[in-house]
Amino acid sequence: LCNPDDTPAGPDWPKEDIPDGDLLYMRVHKSYFRNGQLQPAVFRDIEGGMSVNWQKYCPTAANARRLAKTPADNGIISFPTAGAVRAIATEPRLRVEHTPDFEKLDRSHAEVIGDKKAADVRVALLKLSVWEIAVDAPLA
Amino acid sequence: MASNLARRRDTHIDEWRRDSKPLQPDQWQVSVPTGSTCTATYYGYSGEPRTHVYVASGFTRAPRFAALQSAIDDSKALTNLPADWDEAGAKPIAKATWESAVEALRAAARTSFRRFNYALPVPSIGPCADGSVDLYWNTQKFTLLINVQPNDSAKASDFYGEREGAKVQGVFDPAAPKFDFLTLLVQP
């Protein structure tokens, strides 16, 4: 789990500000990988936000992959900087907020909040993303 | 008559169909033996039906349309996706939504070919978690995403495209699609 400092689980994890320069990981289910390329549909909200993992508490892409329900069915992409996500030209701007998941003991959990249904936003997110672990890569 | 045939030997099959009836999907890829004939009827300004006879000169159909049809055929499997196909609560894709997306794609391909003489590349036809369908092109020339929503969706279908820094975006009506935005994306 993404709790490298062995800090205690529970309400002791404060919600922190994610600096613009920090990297975010995101899990991508294999169903969004078609014809050899990632699909813009992968960027969507689940319960109000799009889940990502803050590198500060999730040091590697492999860590992020292990957080998936079925790791073997997921690849990992990254957004090199949170600031680039916040800078996508849409109004209102996307927000990147730290939202530790106490139920899953995931201190790295964060969400990208804002409209991701618009086609231009999804294309922008896709252009920002970088492959870290391919969908069909064997588990580490 | 002979001169008429000669003048029309090289007429592209899509051109004469424009004047007669809409090109049907199963007619997009037809091998026409050299020397064989076919007829087309259209209506002139006077309202009189006119029939032209064409002699195939050995041309082959635009191969891109065959690839497009193949992609469309493959994409029909989207309508078989179960609920929660992405393990994150995704909705199934309704057949009507897929059909709307496919018709929009065919219309885009026809428009591109007729207006710009450009065979639209084959897009990715992909499912979205909200039950809509994406048509996505990411080519060296341009990027284009058309999202086709279910008929009963509160959200409008929309598109976004860009080419060399220029951008186009807006809402999209799958029932009466307009492809003016292709001017920016595919014209030479």
Boltz contact constraints between the chains, C-beta under 6 A:
constraints:
  - contact:
      token1: [A, 29]
      token2: [B, 86]
      max_distance: 6.0
  - contact:
      token1: [A, 29]
      token2: [B, 87]
      max_distance: 6.0
  - contact:
      token1: [A, 31]
      token2: [B, 85]
      max_distance: 6.0
  - contact:
      token1: [A, 31]
      token2: [B, 86]
      max_distance: 6.0
  - contact:
      token1: [A, 34]
      token2: [B, 124]
      max_distance: 6.0
  - contact:
      token1: [A, 34]
      token2: [B, 126]
      max_distance: 6.0
  - contact:
      token1: [A, 35]
      token2: [B, 124]
      max_distance: 6.0
  - contact:
      token1: [A, 39]
      token2: [B, 126]
      max_distance: 6.0
  - contact:
      token1: [A, 40]
      token2: [B, 136]
      max_distance: 6.0
  - contact:
      token1: [A, 40]
      token2: [B, 145]
      max_distance: 6.0
  - contact:
      token1: [A, 41]
      token2: [B, 126]
      max_distance: 6.0
  - contact:
      token1: [A, 41]
      token2: [B, 128]
      max_distance: 6.0
  - contact:
      token1: [A, 41]
      token2: [B, 134]
      max_distance: 6.0
  - contact:
      token1: [A, 44]
      token2: [B, 129]
      max_distance: 6.0
  - contact:
      token1: [A, 46]
      token2: [B, 88]
      max_distance: 6.0
  - contact:
      token1: [A, 69]
      token2: [B, 87]
      max_distance: 6.0
  - contact:
      token1: [A, 119]
      token2: [B, 145]
      max_distance: 6.0
  - contact:
      token1: [A, 119]
      token2: [B, 147]
      max_distance: 6.0
  - contact:
      token1: [A, 119]
      token2: [B, 158]
      max_distance: 6.0
  - contact:
      token1: [A, 119]
      token2: [B, 159]
      max_distance: 6.0
  - contact:
      token1: [A, 119]
      token2: [B, 160]
      max_distance: 6.0
  - contact:
      token1: [A, 120]
      token2: [B, 160]
      max_distance: 6.0
  - contact:
      token1: [A, 120]
      token2: [B, 169]
      max_distance: 6.0
  - contact:
      token1: [A, 123]
      token2: [B, 145]
      max_distance: 6.0
  - contact:
      token1: [A, 123]
      token2: [B, 160]
      max_distance: 6.0
